[in-house]
Amino acid sequence: MPNSAAIVRGAHTILFDQALFKEPTEALFDAQAWSTHSPLTEGRGTVHFVSDERGSFLLKPFLRGGLVAKFVKNRYLFTGLLRTRMAREWSALRTLRQFNLPVPLPVATCVTRKGMFYEGATLYERIPQATSFREHLLRGTATADLFAAVGKTLAVFHNKGVFHPDLNAGNILVAEDMLYLIDFDRFNACSQRSDKLVYSNLKRLRRSIQKLAILDHVTFDACWQSLITGHQSVPVSSMCIPSRDSFRVTLDMH
């Protein structure tokens, strides 16, 4: 996607959209520095909705998950800028948007070196009125129709060879106009669609829903069948799969 640039400020490397930001600094990733900001805690940690005259955005720090998070909260081993979680997701999301897939648009991301390690955060274009599929399940508002919509959305990704590496109910956003997939920091590139990959991806999502232990077996089976029916209703033909080269970051260095 055009307009991507990078700027280095001491230990900070900032990738940004030149159409929105001219000379960004690390303050862009400090919620307190924005005109308005409000926190939201869900999943691993707290994100912030921020805004000023440039627009409304979501600011998300990158945090560890799983067992490692008990010892290291937000640092990763640095093996090169383009291998960082922030740069990988930046490339993935902006490329997937070019292929008309419903993912959030990153507008700036910051990688901060800490010796052998790094940490960082990303600023995304805000998706209005968006709630995670997980939250709908917990609230009891995940209807059969919503399950079907999730199935249709996943089919659109699968048909273009995109298989989310950590597909779970928290990584699906439900907005007024459509559904989105989020958190692509571990995504590498697309694969040719196969029934095996589809099955594996859906199985991962199924496990994440079952872990919530919200729905009884009968209700869950009926809702899951709605998801499968929705998935199967999307034609598999006319696939256009992004090549591995299209996910390489090309930057205008400042």
Salt bridges, closest charged atoms under 4 A:
ASP17 OD2 - ARG94 NH2 3.45
GLU23 OE1 - ARG9 NH2 3.32
ASP52 OD2 - ARG54 NH2 2.70
GLU119 OE1 - ARG75 NE 3.39
GLU125 OE1 - ARG97 NH2 3.98
GLU135 OE2 - ARG139 NE 3.28
ASP166 OD1 - ARG204 NH1 3.56
ASP183 OD1 - LYS60 NZ 2.93
ASP185 OD2 - ARG85 NH1 2.74
ASP195 OD1 - ARG193 NH1 3.48
ASP221 OD1 - ARG206 NH2 3.92
ASP245 OD1 - ARG248 NH2 3.17
ASP252 OD2 - HIS254 NE2 3.85
